[in-house]
Amino acid sequence: MGISSTTLMAASLLSADFADIIGSVKRIEKAGADWIHLDVMDGVFVPNLTFGPKMVADLRKRTSLPLDVHLMTVHPESLVDEFASAGANYLTFHLESTVHAHRLLTNIKERGMRAGITTVPSTPASALSEVLDLVDLILVMTVNPGFGGQELIPACLDKVRFFDRLRKEKGYTYRLEVDGGVNRRTAADIRQAGADVLVSGTAFFSSMDAEEEVQILKGIKHL
């Protein structure tokens, strides 16, 4: 499996009630989730709009959980300073959104954040091969980004296996995160493929027992 025997669960605010974000954060903390995942969408790179640095800054004042920010935006290099100042712990961008990925990864790390990179499902895993030594986090999108509640694309798990195999062979230390269609039915396959961090939005927030949901997703409790 991955770099750690412990699987982390990141609850995605994309599926939360935006009119009760603090209530959603309390639900995340009480359930025992490890990270808060924030999808930043600009309506250009993906066909949806969500929130920006102020949301991260306001959450930073109210929770000690790591804030895992996924930029689904054009020109992500222009947002690094704002999200660093807001208190983001992880900042992930799309390879397809910028020409100078190497420079951007370096900039993110220089601003004190963990640097993450991701691609849309149609981009081959090998496209990231030149920057794997720089990344702290690889986010494997198992749906086309932009909306919650989609079904996992099974073929995308081959990317997880690819990156897991490479880090074992090369000694890379990045975490492997999976986002898209993560639920009770798919979690075991995702963990088995090598993922360290499972992002769940719809399944988590629609669950009648959020704590149990986290335990099942992490493999602590079995169905």
Protein Blocks (a to p, Z undefined) as FASTA:
>chain_A
ZZbfbdcddddfklmcfklmmlmmmmmmmnopabdcddddehlmpgcdfbdfklmmmmmm
mocbdcdddddbehkllmmmmmmmnopabdcddfklpfblmlmmmmmmmnopacdddddf
klcfklmmmmmmmpmbdcddfbdehiehiacdfklmmmmmmmmmmmmmnopabdcddeeh
iafklmmmmmmnopabdcdfklmmmpfblmlmmmmmnomacZZ
